Amino acid sequence: MTAMLDELKTRARLSLNAARREEADSAGVRLRHCLNQVARDVGFAHWEHARAVLGGLATREDDMGTFWHAPRTGILLNLWLARYEEARAALEADPRAYLLPYRRQFMVVQADFIQELGVDANHPAWAETNHDLVAAYGGSPWLTLAGQRLRAPRTSFVSS
C-alpha cells in the first residue's frame, strides 16, 4: 500500500519542483498543496482521503472516491447500486461482471469498463478477487489492480 502512496508523494514533489522552477512567485506553493492536487487528480477529495483509501484504512461504508471510475465510461451500460448486498447479488448473476466501489456506492461493470480504467480485465488478480474489489479491498490482488489503475494514463482520470 505504501508503494501507491509513495507514487503520489513523488508526483507531488515533482509538481512542487516544477512550480518552483516555472513561477517566480512560488513561495506560497507548499508540498501539502501538491499532495492535495495529486490526490484530486486520481479521484480523491484531498490527500488524507487518498491516504486512507490507498493505505487500506477505509471501510465499506466510507467514501472510496472516484478512483475506480473514468470519464469515458459514461457511455457504457453499468449497474449502480447503493447497497453492497444488491451489488453482490448482481455480480453473482453475471460471472463476467466486476464489482467496483464508487464514493459510497457500488458499480457492477463489464470488461470494457475495466479496460477504460487502464486496468487489464484479464489479469489473474481478478480471479483472486472473485471480480469483487469491495470484498477484496486492501488485499494483495486489490493492491495489484489498484497499482495498475494508478499507473493508467492521466486521461483515464480526468475529462478532456
C-alpha positions as CSV (number, residue, x, y, z in Angstrom):
1,M,0.0,0.0,0.0
2,T,2.9,2.3,0.7
3,A,4.0,2.0,-2.9
4,M,0.9,3.7,-4.2
5,L,1.2,6.4,-1.6
6,D,4.9,6.8,-2.4
7,E,4.0,7.2,-6.1
8,L,1.6,10.0,-5.2
9,K,4.2,11.7,-3.0
10,T,6.7,11.5,-5.8
11,R,4.2,13.1,-8.2
12,A,3.5,15.9,-5.6
13,R,7.3,16.6,-5.2
14,L,7.7,16.7,-9.0
15,S,4.8,19.1,-9.2
16,L,6.3,21.3,-6.4
17,N,9.7,21.4,-8.1
18,A,8.1,22.3,-11.4
19,A,6.1,25.1,-9.8
20,R,9.2,26.5,-8.2
21,R,11.1,26.4,-11.5
22,E,8.3,28.0,-13.5
23,E,7.0,30.6,-11.2
24,A,9.0,33.5,-9.7
25,D,6.3,33.9,-7.0
26,S,6.0,30.2,-6.0
27,A,6.8,30.9,-2.3
28,G,3.2,30.2,-1.4
29,V,3.2,26.7,-3.1
30,R,3.7,24.0,-0.4
31,L,4.1,20.3,-0.6
32,R,0.7,19.9,1.1
33,H,-1.0,21.8,-1.8
34,C,0.7,19.5,-4.3
35,L,-0.3,16.4,-2.3
36,N,-3.9,17.5,-2.3
37,Q,-3.8,18.2,-6.0
38,V,-2.3,14.8,-7.0
39,A,-4.9,13.1,-4.8
40,R,-7.7,15.1,-6.6
41,D,-6.2,14.1,-9.9
42,V,-6.8,10.4,-9.2
43,G,-10.2,10.7,-7.7
44,F,-9.9,11.6,-4.1
45,A,-11.2,14.8,-2.3
46,H,-7.8,15.5,-0.7
47,W,-4.5,13.9,0.4
48,E,-5.9,12.4,3.6
49,H,-8.8,10.8,1.7
50,A,-6.3,9.2,-0.7
51,R,-4.0,8.1,2.2
52,A,-6.9,6.4,3.9
53,V,-8.3,4.6,0.9
54,L,-5.0,3.7,-0.8
55,G,-3.5,2.9,2.6
56,G,-6.1,0.3,3.4
57,L,-7.7,2.2,6.2
58,A,-11.2,2.7,4.7
59,T,-14.3,0.6,5.4
60,R,-17.0,-0.5,3.0
61,E,-19.2,2.4,4.3
62,D,-16.5,5.1,3.7
63,D,-16.3,7.3,0.7
64,M,-13.9,5.4,-1.7
65,G,-13.7,8.4,-4.1
66,T,-13.9,8.1,-7.9
67,F,-10.6,6.2,-8.3
68,W,-12.4,3.3,-10.0
69,H,-14.2,5.4,-12.5
70,A,-13.2,7.0,-15.7
71,P,-14.8,9.9,-17.7
72,R,-15.1,7.8,-20.9
73,T,-17.1,5.1,-19.1
74,G,-20.3,7.3,-19.1
75,I,-21.4,5.8,-22.4
76,L,-21.2,2.3,-21.1
77,L,-24.2,0.5,-19.5
78,N,-23.5,-0.4,-15.9
79,L,-25.4,-1.1,-12.8
80,W,-25.2,1.5,-10.0
81,L,-26.3,0.3,-6.6
82,A,-26.5,1.9,-3.2
83,R,-26.2,-1.3,-1.1
84,Y,-23.3,-3.7,-1.3
85,E,-25.6,-6.7,-0.9
86,E,-27.6,-5.7,-4.0
87,A,-24.3,-5.2,-5.9
88,R,-23.0,-8.6,-4.8
89,A,-26.2,-10.3,-6.0
90,A,-25.9,-8.6,-9.4
91,L,-22.3,-9.7,-9.6
92,E,-23.3,-13.3,-8.8
93,A,-25.9,-13.2,-11.5
94,D,-23.3,-12.3,-14.1
95,P,-20.0,-14.1,-13.8
96,R,-18.4,-11.9,-16.4
97,A,-19.1,-8.7,-14.4
98,Y,-16.8,-6.8,-12.0
99,L,-17.9,-5.1,-8.8
100,L,-16.2,-1.7,-8.0
101,P,-16.6,1.0,-5.3
102,Y,-17.7,4.5,-6.3
103,R,-17.8,7.0,-3.5
104,R,-20.3,5.4,-1.1
105,Q,-22.0,3.3,-3.8
106,F,-21.2,0.4,-6.0
107,M,-21.0,-0.3,-9.7
108,V,-21.3,-3.6,-11.5
109,V,-19.5,-3.3,-14.8
110,Q,-18.2,-5.3,-17.8
111,A,-14.7,-5.8,-19.1
112,D,-14.8,-2.8,-21.5
113,F,-15.3,-0.5,-18.4
114,I,-12.2,-2.1,-16.8
115,Q,-10.1,-1.5,-19.9
116,E,-11.2,2.2,-19.9
117,L,-9.7,2.4,-16.4
118,G,-6.4,1.4,-17.8
119,V,-6.5,-2.0,-16.0
120,D,-6.1,-5.4,-17.6
121,A,-9.5,-7.1,-17.3
122,N,-7.8,-10.5,-17.8
123,H,-5.2,-10.1,-15.1
124,P,-5.0,-13.1,-12.8
125,A,-5.6,-10.9,-9.8
126,W,-9.3,-10.6,-10.8
127,A,-9.8,-14.3,-10.3
128,E,-8.3,-13.9,-6.8
129,T,-10.8,-11.1,-6.0
130,N,-13.7,-13.0,-7.5
131,H,-14.2,-9.9,-9.5
132,D,-15.2,-8.0,-6.3
133,L,-12.9,-5.1,-5.4
134,V,-15.1,-4.2,-2.4
135,A,-14.7,-7.6,-0.7
136,A,-11.0,-7.8,-1.8
137,Y,-10.2,-4.3,-0.5
138,G,-6.7,-3.9,0.9
139,G,-5.6,-7.5,-0.1
140,S,-2.7,-8.4,-2.4
141,P,-4.8,-8.8,-5.5
142,W,-6.6,-5.4,-4.8
143,L,-3.2,-3.8,-4.5
144,T,-2.0,-5.2,-7.8
145,L,-5.1,-3.9,-9.6
146,A,-5.1,-0.6,-7.8
147,G,-1.4,-0.2,-8.8
148,Q,-2.4,-0.7,-12.4
149,R,-5.1,1.9,-12.0
150,L,-2.8,4.4,-10.5
151,R,-0.3,3.9,-13.4
152,A,-3.1,4.3,-16.0
153,P,-2.9,7.3,-18.4
154,R,-3.9,10.6,-16.8
155,T,-6.8,10.9,-19.4
156,S,-8.5,7.9,-17.7
157,F,-8.9,10.0,-14.6
158,V,-9.9,13.5,-15.9
159,S,-12.3,14.7,-18.6
160,S,-10.6,16.1,-21.6
